[in-house]
Amino acid sequence: MSGLVLANVMLGLPYVVISVLARLQSFDPAQETVARSLGMNRLRSFFFVTLPQIKSSVVAGGNFAYISAMDETIVALFTSGGQYQPLTRRT
């Protein structure tokens, strides 16, 4: 099971990284700096300032990764075995 999960993560990770990096190019880091100067720590400023602005690209990258994972029958055939069979192998 861990091999199948790792293979799907490695195949889907570029979709998420590319979509998030494209959105971060238009992100203004001064907004996070202002939030931190007003008393927020790094984690809270990320969740309340940065993440709402890049949320659409994270969701889009996740959708692309999900669609590619459903399409990768070859990876599922070679990495799965035993009692763990992905949906694409059962059909």
C-alpha positions, 0 to 999 in steps of 0.5 A: 500500500505504501508503494502505491501511495508513494508512486501516486504522490510522486506522479502528482506532485509536479502538478501541484507544484507548478500550479502553486508556483504560478500563483505565487509569482503574482503574490505580494509578500509584503502582505505577509510581512505586514501581518507578521508586523501586526503580531501574527506568527509565521504559521498563522500569517500563512493560514490567514493571509497566504493560503486564502490567496493561493487556495484556488491553485492548490485545489486545481493542482489537487484536482490535476493530481487526482485525475492523473492518479485515476489514469495511471493504470500501469503504475497501479499494476506494477506497484500494487500487490496482495490484498491492496488493489486499486480501483483501476486494477479491480475492473 
